Amino acid sequence: MDTLLLRWIDDQHAEWRLAGVPVRGNLADAAPLAHGRQVLLLVPGEAVLLAPAAMPSRKPAEIARALPYALEEWLLEPPEKQHFAWHRTATGVAAAIVARAAIEHWLARLGEAGIEPDLLLPDLLALPWSAGRWSLFCESNDADARVLVRSGLHDGMVCTQANLPLVLAALLQRTPEAARPVGIDLWGVGDGAGDDAPSADRAESARGIDALAAELALPVMRQRSTAELLDLADEFTPPAGFNLLQGAYAPRRAQARRSGPRRAVVIAAALWLVSAFTYAGVHAAVLARESRVLQESIDTVFRSAVPGQHRIVDARVQLQQALSAAQSGHGADGPINLLTAVADAHLDASGVRLQRIEYRNGALDLTLQASRAGTLEAARQALAAQGLNAELRDVGRIDDHAQGRIHLAGTAR
């Protein structure tokens, strides 16, 4: 099947390659060309974060669940606002992260024009790439001009010419020694074979990149000079299996084209019903199991704290009553007062799960589990607000959860 290579410009305009010639026009002008063709959409690379991730599991469902946590340090926005796409590699997974608002905006505008893409990639992956070499594409010679850097089959980033030295240095630092490039292929700047004589600005820019490459000990090979990224389409091969259109954004046009309109509607409705019932059943089972485990943990803690009580109606209320009854006659830093302050902090409402309570040498240790380390710190602050000397210790991750220990050494004076 023919492929229409489409590059996003803005809400109304795009570039595409037709009969070997790049064309720029309205999205509506490109819509007739998309019929009967596979559509590959290139979006601005600065809107897509490409990052490798080590994944011990090879099960797709487990990878999809764990990926947001594995890349949490890379994110500027909460994971629920991001779309994560991934492709398994020999060393883990190659991940692509894009804001849900951005991908929904692109798809909505293309849908209004009558275009449904089959593949969606950042434009920097349109640069030619070969093992052991990096590719650079400079769109113009201004200091603020975009520079596309492709540093791997699934890796790279976009920067300005002014920031290029910092970006290349950072990429080299995070690249393992065995995977470092032996040279750079330069596109879009220079006097490649068959080009007219370069302008003074273009020559100056090329000399600047030569000087940068010499500083980084990477020889530069000037390739064909071109002003448009789509002029490189002859050398462009999409990374196999790598596509941002995954999960909720997976393309459905191919199935509709094979099955016909009526069958496509029936199949889509059936899949939706099956998925909805399956999700509801699995979700209900998971919630029931978690509720049962949580109740068992509450019962165990309650019976340990109040040995004389065997009938549990409302553990929290009963525990507070028992603590109030036992309060008299104990020091301010005794275990009863400490437990009372812990109960008053309402940790169950802050998103943490109490794993274990230990009282030793006048101090109370609470082992807690939460989805994120920040939630553990919020729990510590809630305890400190009760007048306790609270210290968060031994924070780490177990499976998909953050776990830590809050040490309570008595009430603050």
Buried (B, 14 or more C-beta within 10 A) or exposed (E): EEBBBBBBBEEEBBBBBEEEEBBBEEBEBBBEBBEEBBBBBBBBBBBBBBBBBEBEEEEEEEBBEBBBBBBEEEBEEEBEEBBBBBBEBEEBBBBBBBBBEBBBEBBEBBEEBEBBBBBBBBBBBBBBBEEEBBBBBBBBBEEEBBBBBBBBBBBBBBBBBEBBBEBBEEBBEEBEEEEBBEBBBBBBBBBBEEEEEBEEEBBEBBEBBBEBBEEBEBEBEBBBBBEBBBBBBEBBEBBEEBBBBBEEBEBBBEBBEEBEEEEBEEBBEEEEEEEEEEEEEEEEEEEEEEEEEEEEBBEEBBBEBBEEBEEBEEBEEBBBEBBEEBEEEBEEBBBBBBBBBBBBBEBEEBBBBBBEBEEEEEBBBBBBBBBBBEBBBBBBEBBBEBBBBBBBEEEEEEEEBBBBBBBBBBBEE
